[in-house]
Amino acid sequence: MPSTHLSALAGPCLLALALASPGEAAATAAAIQAPARDRAAAAAPGAPNQQQPPDQEAAMEAILGDGIVAVVGRELIRRDDVLASLASAEFRSALPGVDALLRTGQPEDQDRAADLVLIELIRRHLMTEGGRNQGYSPEMIAVIVKRRMNDLQESLGGAVGTSQALRGSGYDPQSFNERTESMLLRQTWESAITGRAAGPTGRANVDRFVPPGLLALEYQGRLNSRRIEDQASVGRSPQRYVLRQVILGLREYEGTDRANEIAAAIQRETRAGTITFDEAAQQFTLPRSMLSRTNIDPLTQQQVTLYSREQYGDLSLAEWVLDAKPGDVSGPFLFRLPDDRGVVRPAAIVVYQLSEVMAPTGGTPFVDPELQAKLRERIQEVWDEGRTERGLYEQLRATYVWPPRLKEQILRRAKRGGADAPGGLGVQ
């Protein structure tokens, strides 16, 4: 079975290709990429719904050759297609985590990145085929593709300028037209299957109406959620504490004694009103790069506790914050960091000010039209995700995919698209 290991796809040059800048990556991909569809479609099996038995895998590999890594219906996906997609910053941006996997340099992570790219290519092929199967007029699609190419030529000063621009992005006019057609078919399929646009009959066949009861349920769920982000989305926020800090680096102050003296002076002089906390931060923060960290984003009581544990390994800061009044300035807190050898050592003395305690808010009333519009949009996004995955599931069931393990992976993911969609709202 052809391997999707990056070592098998591209050898040692792949990381340089995948992590290059977009311009460099496109040029490199163009240099190594052979024509992506130079094999006859007859190389694919004739029966679209029939999976190859395991004992025919070797024969299948021999028929297709080393350059083919997957078959979707009668479309072939080559190693060069995977390489070009890995080289495309635009393509990688649609797959969260791929860049991080590539940067590790670990073979298993590189293999996972290649699998993610290959599965996304298969999904896009399925969406494109779904668009074709919806019955849109090929002539209409061709007219739109031609119109887009004409618009591109007008904006780039003619055919020569367009050709040069396309080559810089790794395309020629023919491959760009194929890309545009595929993207158009994917968009029409996804818009029709989610109900965002009418289908080929001119009518929307998906009901996007969100019942008021479901809106109210979503509102209550977010209002009473433990997640601050959910509460904030409906205008509710708990009591929050606004902290500021002065960082006194021990290296710059040549040890804890001098830093502690400065910390005590800041606390004393700010209480006396002879200096403001802003002035203390401007005058005493060292290194100067730490000046940008004077202001700390507002923290809930739970976040203050977590912050105290993360910064100091105990609840000393949290206890001070909860007892302090707005305007109070703390004594010195000793902050530690691991050195180059991993040994945790004192790094800075930090002085805090509790500048404000923000009162909690009860949430935007449910009758607010803007709030309801946002809730409706969020529910519809969840439904759209589930409908898309379910549509892919049905499309995939009727399509030949080789190797079979890839089909099983996508089927499992698509099958979960409804019930396991975020928010638990299911799919209508």
C-alpha positions, -999 to +999 in steps of 0.1 A: +000+000+000+015+034-009+026+051+023+017+086+033+048+090+055+065+123+047+097+104+041+080+085+014+063+115+000+092+139-003+123+127+015+144+151+035+133+181+015+097+182+029+102+201+061+121+229+042+092+229+017+064+229+043+079+255+066+090+279+039+074+313+034+044+312+011+064+326-019+093+302-013+070+273-007+050+279-039+082+282-060+096+250-044+064+231-050+063+242-086+098+230-091+091+195-078+055+191-089+048+169-119+015+173-138-011+163-112-035+146-135-014+130-162-028+095-157-059+082-174-091+080-152-094+044-164-067+035-138-094+037-111-116+007-105-148+005-125-172-003-097-176+029-076-193+012-046-170-018-043-141-019-019-110-040-029-106-072-008-074-072+013-057-097-010-059-073-039-041-044-022-007-054-037-022-057-071-039-024-068-007-007-058+011-023-088-016-010-111-015+026-098+022+029-094+042+047-067+030+082-076-006+076-065-015+078-028-053+077-030-082+072-054-116+090-050-142+077-074-124+082-107-101+109-095-065+102-086-045+119-058-008+119-064+021+125-040+027+157-059-008+169-049+000+162-012+033+180-015+018+210-032-009+212-005+017+209+023+036+238+006+005+260+004+001+282+035-035+288+024-042+251+024-024+245+057-043+273+074-076+253+069-061+225+089-053+236+125-024+218+140-006+208+107+021+234+110+027+224+146+031+188+137+056+196+109+077+217+132+083+189+157+104+169+132+092+136+147+084+110+120+050+101+137+040+137+137+050+142+101+030+111+092+000+125+110+003+158+091+005+140+058-026+119+067-045+151+076-036+167+043-046+136+024-079+133+042-087+170+035-079+165-002-103+135-003-130+156+015-126+183-011-129+158-040-161+145-024-176+180-021-166+188-057-183+156-069-213+164-048-216+197-066-215+180-099-241+154-088-265+182-079-272+188-115-259+223-121-255+231-158-219+225-169-223+254-193-233+277-164-202+266-144-180+271-174-193+306-180-187+316-143-151+302-145-144+321-177-158+353-162-136+350-132-105+345-154-115+376-174-119+396-143-085+384-131-069+394-164-085+429-163-072+435-127-036+423-136-032+441-169-039+413-195-030+377-202+008+382-198+005+397-163-020+371-153+002+343-165+032+356-145+011+361-113-003+326-116+031+311-121+043+329-090+015+311-071+022+277-086-005+276-112-009+279-150-042+291-166-056+256-170-048+245-134-062+278-121-094+272-140-097+237-126-091+250-091-118+277-096-143+252-110-136+228-081-140+256-055-172+268-071-187+233-071-177+228-034-193+261-024-226+254-043-228+219-027-221+231+008-245+261+004-273+239-009-268+212+017-269+236+046-297+258+031-276+290+029-285+292-008-310+276-032-302+243-048-301+236-085-339+237-087-339+273-076-354+265-042-339+260-007-346+225+004-333+229+040-352+247+067-329+270+086-356+283+110-345+283+146-375+278+170-378+304+197-377+277+223-343+265+211-331+301+212-342+304+248-325+270+257-293+282+241-295+315+260-301+298+294-273+273+287-248+300+281-260+322+309-255+294+334-224+279+319-192+275+339-172+288+309-166+325+311-166+327+273-201+313+272-213+338+298-196+367+281-214+358+248-247+367+264-234+397+283-229+381+317-196+385+336-186+376+371-168+399+395-133+405+381-101+419+396-079+444+377-042+440+387-011+459+377+025+450+385+060+464+387+086+438+378+121+442+394+145+418+377+171+404+401+199+404+375+193+441+368+191+450+406+220+427+414+201+405+439+171+403+461+182+428+487+182+459+465+150+447+447+132+443+481+143+478+491+128+492+459+096+471+465+092+484+500+098+520+488+071+516+461+046+503+486+054+531+511+055+560+487+023+550+468+005+548+501+018+582+511+007+596+477+042+609+468+043+587+437+017+570+416+018+533+406+022+544+370+052+565+379+067+536+399+062+513+370+079+537+345+108+544+369+116+511+384+106+483+360+136+464+348+143+450+323+126+477+303+110+450+280+088+441+310+072+475+310+046+463+285+034+437+310+024+463+337-013+458+330-028+424+336-061+415+319-091+414+344-093+381+363-122+363+379-117+349+414-111+315+399-086+329+375-068+348+403-064+315+421-050+298+390-027+328+383-014+327+419-006+289+416+010+293+382+032+323+391+041+314+427+031+278+434+008+287+462-022+309+470-003+338+485-012+363+458-048+352+456-052+357+494-038+392+491-061+401+462-092+389+480-083+409+511-072+440+493-092+471+485-090+490+452-058+511+452-039+489+476-003+480+468+012+447+478+045+439+494+072+420+474+064+386+458+094+365+448+090+351+412+111+321+402+121+307+367+141+277+356+175+285+343+193+270+312+199+238+332+163+235+344+171+246+379+144+268+393+160+300+407+147+335+419+142+357+389+123+388+400+106+407+427+070+417+418+049+444+434+011+444+426-016+470+428-053+461+429-065+490+407-102+480+404-128+454+413-153+452+384-188+445+395-206+414+380-232+419+352-263+399+350-264+393+312-282+409+283-320+404+284-332+376+261-356+399+243-326+419+229-328+415+190-291+417+185-285+390+211-311+367+195-295+372+161-261+361+175-276+331+192-294+322+160-262+325+140-243+303+164-270+276+163-271+277+125-233+273+124-235+242+145-263+228+123-243+237+092-213+218+105-234+187+112-252+189+078-219+192+060-205+162+077-237+142+072-237+151+035-201+140+032-210+107+050-237+100+024-214+110-005-186+089+008-208+058+012-215+059-025-180+066-036-150+043-041-120+054-020-086+036-019-069+028+004-098+016+025-084+028+058-088+064+046-125+058+038-130+043+073-114+073+089-135+098+071-167+078+076-161+077+113-156+115+114-185+123+092-209+099+110-202+119+142-210+152+126-246+153+138-249+140+174-214+151+184-215+186+169-205+214+193-233+226+214-252+193+213-280+208+192-280+180+166-289+184+130-324+191+115 
